[in-house]
Amino acid sequence: MTSLRPILLVEDNPDDERLTLRALRRGNLGNEILIARNGEEALNLLFGLEVLPCVVLLDLKLPKIDGLEVLRRIRTDERTRLLPVVILTSSSEDRDIIESYSLGANSYVRKPVEFEQFTEAVRQLGLYWALINEPPPESLPGSLPGSSRA
């Protein structure tokens, strides 16, 4: 069995970061959780990783580089274009939802305001993306993803 791939949390709000980490821990996930607090840090971290995360939990309203631009850059890079990205944001604006899906988001989750709902939503996200979902295999640049599968 291979080692667990990390989860990348991109969140600039310290309170939301703490709540998200707490909720992921409640799910008893063994995955390392990497944290980036702005879009520039997220891209530098992501493109510097040897092993891609199993999922990126991405806020939209970020300093330096916003979440939509982070998503755009993830989708235009050959190595990360299939990486699962979940938008985890407080925005419920139609334009943000449409733009996120247009850029290739795998899911759009509005952060619930109530603590227990937020905790449960994040716990379920972590369980699904880290344990249930089968991510695309990591492949060498230029090779077809999944081409080595039987």
Long-range contacts (C-beta under 8 A, 24 or more apart in sequence): 4-29, 4-30, 4-31, 4-32, 4-54, 4-130, 5-31, 5-51, 5-52, 5-53, 5-54, 5-130, 5-135, 6-31, 6-32, 6-33, 6-34, 6-49, 6-51, 6-53, 6-54, 7-31, 7-32, 7-33, 7-34, 7-53, 7-54, 7-55, 7-56, 7-57, 7-126, 7-129, 7-130, 8-33, 8-34, 8-35, 8-36, 8-42, 8-45, 8-46, 8-53, 8-55, 8-56, 8-57, 9-33, 9-34, 9-35, 9-36, 9-57, 10-35, 10-36, 10-37, 10-39, 10-42, 10-56, 10-57, 10-58, 10-59, 10-62, 10-67, 10-70, 11-35, 11-36, 11-37, 11-57, 11-59, 11-88, 12-37, 12-38, 12-59, 12-61, 12-62, 12-63, 13-59, 16-59, 16-111, 19-115, 19-118, 19-119, 19-122, 20-57, 20-88, 20-122, 22-119, 23-118, 23-119, 23-120, 23-121, 23-122, 23-123, 23-126, 24-122, 24-123, 24-126, 26-119, 26-123, 27-123, 27-124, 27-126, 27-127, 27-130, 29-126, 29-127, 29-130, 29-131, 31-126, 31-130, 37-63, 38-62, 38-63, 38-64, 38-65, 39-63, 39-64, 39-65, 39-66, 39-67, 39-69, 39-70, 40-64, 40-65, 42-70, 43-70, 43-73, 46-74, 46-80, 47-77, 47-79, 47-80, 51-138, 52-79, 52-80, 52-83, 52-138, 53-83, 54-84, 54-129, 54-130, 54-133, 54-135, 55-83, 55-84, 55-85, 55-86, 55-125, 55-129, 55-130, 55-133, 55-135, 56-83, 56-84, 56-85, 56-86, 57-86, 57-88, 57-122, 57-125, 58-85, 58-86, 58-87, 58-88, 58-89, 58-105, 59-87, 59-88, 59-89, 60-87, 60-89, 60-91, 60-96, 60-100, 61-89, 61-90, 61-91, 68-96, 68-99, 68-100, 68-103, 71-100, 71-103, 71-104, 71-105, 72-103, 74-104, 75-103, 75-104, 78-141, 78-142, 79-141, 82-136, 82-145, 83-135, 83-136, 84-129, 84-133, 84-135, 86-125, 86-129, 88-122, 88-125
